[in-house]
Amino acid sequence: MKKLLSFLLLLVAAPAIHADADFDACLARLRAEAPAREVSAAAFDRFTAGVAPDPTVLEALDRQPEFVTPIWDYLAALVDEERIDDGRAMLAEWRAVLDKVAAAYGVDAETVVAVWGVESNFGRNFGGRPLVSSLATLSCAGRRQTYFRGEFFTTLRILEAGHVAPERLTGSWAGAFGHTQFMPSTFMRVAVDFDGDGRRDLIDSVPDALASTANYLKRAGWRTGEGWGYEVRLPAGFDAGIAGRKARRPLAEWVRMGVTRVDGAPIAPEATSAAILLPAGVEGPTFVVFRNFNAIYSYNAAESYALAIAHLSDRLRGGGAFATPWPTDDPGLGRRARRELQQLLLDRGHDIGEVDGMIGSRTRAAIALEQTRLGVEANGRAGRKILDALQAGR
Ligand code: CA
């Protein structure tokens, strides 16, 4: 059957056939390598049976961001009322497990739940691509084959050990999977069996996932009982050149320069080092950050990402929004407001697909058309101004 299909495809799409043959040859080479990678030939055959290359993961690998997201848009969607409400519900539902996790790893419940909410929206967004297909494709084509080969064989080892169900193993295009969105190598390094069934299952066991997140942060240098940092007020004339996550100084030194709590109250100069973070320059919210911020940062190596988790954890503890507004007259929208905006665009006849709160290229194109009609800059950005205008029927 496959032969016949190949012949028919050959008539219309010869290059695809060559790619297919290349893939099969590559898979055969990987199979020969399997025993040296601690994967049995039997397991290799079983878990790669019928695997086909997925060209869309190669597109994702080389995709350039077409639109640079301002940090206020990024945070507006990741730390919105829905995620805070959902996070509080998860804190209540998983309280007993989270208390045990905190006792075992020294990481508080709010931080663990905040990571969960940002990584997979509390288990709702795992990513739908079969991991073996994605990683086999990335092992055989594209610019990071050596790295992805390691992840591919590690995936097969996870499956061979029976940690997760093969048919459930889907994830992001790059191979991050489960509640915690760990890469396979991260799984091998830090995933733990917390529900005691002998398997480390980050897909179908919430206790395993929560404990594995805490273990990740612990290994990344988490200090029990310390905060990640807090919003501060900088003295007039503060030199932005001495800020930055890596530019650590004793906290007392920042205090001497005139850095205060955001309400102007003095900072108690504890014997610890800290850095000053300026996510939007000196005009926006500014922060003092400690070691635990770096532990969160190591999860995904992006400061905006780490700030989203840190801020969400504060909101789950009952904290409020940042005291200083972002330096924009057109604030970002949470997912509920994004869906309202999408519905208004649909009502006006724009073909933007589903109302899902995700601002993709079609939504941005429709926004740009409406902005042009309104005579404002057509940047395609989903902000408060365009939502207000459409809501007002303008
Ligand atoms: Ca388990």
Residues whose N, C-alpha, C, O or C-beta is under 5 A from the ligand:
A	BS01	CA	D193 F194 D195 G196 D197 G198 R199 R200 D201 S205 D208
